[in-house]
């Protein structure tokens, strides 16, 4: 059954040398495949070097059965693309200096 649920969440925004992220952790609800979370009242900009943590309102739009099944199936195919990545020992890597135009 699809529907909207209004909740509160903890928000962590950071734009620094170490990290560039935006996390929203909803309270008391499990986010499932296909669900959409919209966080309200976020700042439109974050200055470089700034980190902010605060509480915010959010709306979780629940996915219906078909969308949830499709999302889970698509996720399996996306995961298999990671299997095609190869790794080489650091000794075999040839690092070349970057040239600027």
C-alpha positions in Angstrom: 0.0 0.0 0.0 1.6 3.3 -1.1 1.1 6.5 0.8 2.9 9.4 2.4 4.1 9.5 6.0 5.3 12.7 7.7 8.2 12.3 10.1 11.1 14.0 11.7 14.8 13.2 11.0 18.3 14.1 12.0 20.2 15.8 9.2 24.0 16.0 8.8 25.4 18.2 6.1 29.2 18.7 5.5 31.3 20.4 2.8 34.9 20.2 3.9 38.2 18.9 2.6 37.5 15.6 4.4 33.9 15.0 3.2 31.1 16.3 1.0 27.8 14.6 2.2 24.2 15.0 3.2 22.7 12.4 5.4 19.1 12.3 6.6 18.3 9.6 9.3 14.5 9.3 9.7 13.0 8.6 13.1 10.9 5.5 13.8 10.5 4.3 10.2 12.2 1.8 8.0 13.0 3.0 4.5 12.4 0.2 2.0 13.4 -0.2 -1.7 11.5 2.2 -3.9 10.5 4.6 -1.1 11.3 8.3 -1.6 12.3 10.6 1.2 11.9 14.4 0.9 13.5 16.5 3.6 11.9 19.9 4.1 13.6 23.2 5.2 17.2 22.4 4.3 19.6 25.3 3.5 20.1 25.9 -0.2 23.9 26.5 0.3 26.7 25.3 2.5 29.9 27.3 2.6 33.2 25.4 2.1 34.5 24.3 5.4 31.0 24.2 7.0 29.3 21.4 8.8 25.7 21.5 10.1 23.6 19.1 12.1 20.0 19.7 12.9 16.4 18.3 13.1 14.1 18.6 10.1 10.7 17.5 8.9 10.5 14.9 6.1 7.9 13.1 4.0 8.4 9.5 3.1 6.4 8.4 0.0 6.0 4.7 0.3 6.5 2.6 -2.9 3.7 0.3 -4.1 4.3 -3.4 -4.6 5.2 -3.2 -8.3 7.7 -0.3 -7.8 9.3 -2.1 -4.8 9.7 -5.3 -6.8 11.1 -3.4 -9.8 13.6 -1.5 -7.5 14.8 -4.7 -5.9 15.3 -6.4 -9.3 17.1 -3.4 -10.8 19.3 -3.3 -7.7 20.5 -6.8 -8.3 21.5 -6.0 -11.9 23.3 -2.9 -10.7 25.2 -4.9 -8.1 26.4 -7.3 -10.8 28.2 -4.5 -12.6 30.5 -4.2 -9.7 31.7 -7.8 -10.3 33.3 -6.6 -13.6 35.8 -4.3 -11.8 39.3 -5.5 -11.7 42.0 -4.8 -9.1 45.8 -4.8 -9.6 48.5 -4.7 -7.0 49.9 -1.2 -6.4 53.3 -2.4 -7.7 51.8 -2.9 -11.1 50.2 0.5 -11.4 52.0 3.1 -13.6 51.3 6.6 -12.4 51.8 9.3 -14.9 52.0 13.0 -14.1 48.8 14.9 -15.0 49.2 17.4 -17.9 47.1 20.5 -18.0 46.0 22.0 -21.3 
